[in-house]
């Protein structure tokens, strides 16, 4: 997933993890006895979501004393740099690569070459094509269709007789948005009308573009019952547009973020239709990918899960499983659904 909430350039960094980083009795089963090196590679690392995700990956690696070297590289949104980073890590003899392949199938040849050169290669979250055992070791996906199902079921509860839905996602054709839409349509019938261009309104997960798209859709549509977005924090700057049209912010089904939760807390009283339902934004997808890569590289026990399942996080209507969780004492650019402690996320995003 690409997000443009907070543009912070992250340069390549290296961290050596000594055997004292974890006590033997605390070593997880996926951490085997064989020493290995591991690199985490982003196609784009320059926003708060990626900073928290990168820090979460480093935190997971640190649980295994057998990983004696950890490297990170940021492709900075440049496909050729992302490919070069992969090739460089292989040339340096890094044993295992965990790759957020933002460019999708464009990085598959580099991943395939790395795998054939003997590296453990674990792409995650973004579909890069190919197949395990041929182009890479293991792909660790996310339950985007399940997110769509969860959103769809909540929408049915709020609008049992149907309604107008506006679905916004990231870049055109991104597999995450396509999968989420498939999940929603598996539980929503034709009484639920998607008023956006098919398959979704394109925002590139960019807050400024999101505001432009939302403004245009509000102007075109007198009735928007629910907004569905797969990156909730990108909505925050756009939602005040409803006030300009003298309309209440509608119900929102999305992913979590502290900025969005606090926006809801500050604005729900003046917006009677503003209900909020979130799934975890998925920073911890990287942890499962790290576990697989470490297990393969060190001779540990392979995890049982092959897909990261983002749980439902907040529901303003029923408070189940949680009420909307706003932490005004912490930066807006953190994600309370993540395993990493809020104060550590704040440090990761530089606040």
Secondary structure by P-SEA (a helix, b strand, c coil): cccccbbbbbcbbbbbbccccccccccccccccccbbbbbbbcccccaaaaaaaaaaaaaaaccccccbbbbbbccccaaaaaaaaaaaaaaccccccccccccccaaaaaaaaaaaccbbbbccccccccccccccbbbbcaaaaaaaaaaaaaaaacccbbbbbbbbcccccaaaaaaaaaaaaccccccccccccccccccccaaaaaaaaaaaaaacccccbbbbcccccccccccccccccccccccbbbbcaaaaaaaaacccccccbbbbbcccccaaaaaaaaaaaaaacccccccccbbbbcccccccccccccccccccccccccccccccaaaaaaaacc
